[in-house]
């Protein structure tokens, strides 16, 4: 096994490796001595630092890897400022050394040390699990990060990296194999291996052209206990202090939720950017609230008939969706073909000639008339709301609405919606009308 | 994240429908003096709107911040109406000021961000405040939770609108 000392390396980055090896060994000692629980945040930070370096290393640093293979990063790392500074130092050096080209290493696959970087994020993984699944094996009590240098691929396929099985001697805590698996899976995004099994996600991380085949990966197994905070690993080329890490987590969460909202709000697919999206969301929420108000006003205006039976309503409404939505589905497809406003004309004419109270009643009649046409009930309701977008020019309607608002102003100090913006937003509603069914 | 969002299931719909219809019948049972006057209609409209919001919030129970905030608001408002204004106003204002304090705090936290896109972010923050006004109970939430609440709120609002439309149609037939 090419556990040669760094002297074998002839590259200029030997000093880096030497330093790294020294640190690793020292760290190993530290870890083996200590049995206390690690501090997750510090550990994640370390691993973040380390992984960023690891990915920076060219694959050809096999011998360096072999030494690194002994590197042990357990959860028992004591937060040591000295170690931290060493890591940071190494990180800096690594950044400098990233530019070096492939070194002439031709180490065979003698290394049975494996890398399995676990992205120490408690969020569910989104990385292909194939490699990680086999990579992570909990075999002992000690949680150790070991590297496996698989240099079989050679320098040509430096981009593809893979996680091999963990070293048996150095094992992750066996208590939480599931969690370890998850971590390893998560870490796969950072995993780089010589073989080409790895998905290309790691390639994205590999900004620089890594021409060496071997890769270094740290399989850092997280703590046995369930941490109550989120681990984030710094990506390559990004700052790694805790503030920016936390900031990145926050930003990712926010963008996740924005995407979800984008699916929720209709017509938001074309809009990119948070500000525009927020605008749309705000408009949509406002329009929904106004619709609720409008519908409640309509309900207030519609007088229940004396023969109104609430039980019938229950029977029809509580188990409603199936019955009444089927025609809606059919209608909506029809609507998509025909411009829906064509059918609004009769309604519009009817309404424009009436006052508010009369208007609503006649609207109901008009609805019934349209219902007799091949229009389903939900469609009629859609018609109800959408047709008002067409009634904007109707002066009488506006006047009646104005009367109502004046009454409102008399009665109460504040009115939920002034008339002008109301009609304005009704116009906006056009876009959402068809989709609300 | 999606699993944390409650899809407006049929149980939510049925809960909302029953509550709302119950309230509706109660409102309609009041014998109005002049049933068709705008004044009367407006009064009924207010009551119906309150009933709609209340039934929606009660259907969601207290699982969501916005539903809690809505219920709290409605209850405090009804308390205000029942009791004398002078007595209760102090309570209301104190809560409002505490809310404003929280809101200031959260918006200040948001200001501490990376200064990469200052203008964009400022506009973003302004819109976030606007969203806070819209979503009940959103004043005291950071952006992440606010977006969560907004998503759930939008879902429930669409459900509410759908069901109310159906009720309206049923009424109008």
Interface residues (C-beta under 8 A of the other chain):
Chain A: X244 X247 X250 X253 X254 X256 X257 X258 X260 X261 X264 X265 X273 X274 X275 X278 X279 X281 X282 X284 X285 X286 X288 X289 X291 X292 X293 X295 X296 X297 X298 X299 X300 X301 X302 X303 X304 X308 X310 X313 X314 X316 X317 X318 X320 X321 X324 X356 X357 X364 X367 X368 X371 X377 X378 X380 X381 X382 X384 X385 X403 X404 X407 X408 X411 X412 X436 X437
Chain B: X1 X2 X5 X10 X13 X14 X17 X18 X21 X24 X25 X28 X35 X36 X38 X39 X41 X42 X43 X44 X45 X46 X47 X48 X49 X51 X52 X53 X113 X114 X120 X123 X124 X127 X128 X130 X131 X134 X135 X143 X144 X147 X148 X150 X151 X153 X154 X155 X157 X158 X160 X161 X162 X163 X164 X165 X166 X167 X168 X169 X170 X171 X172 X173
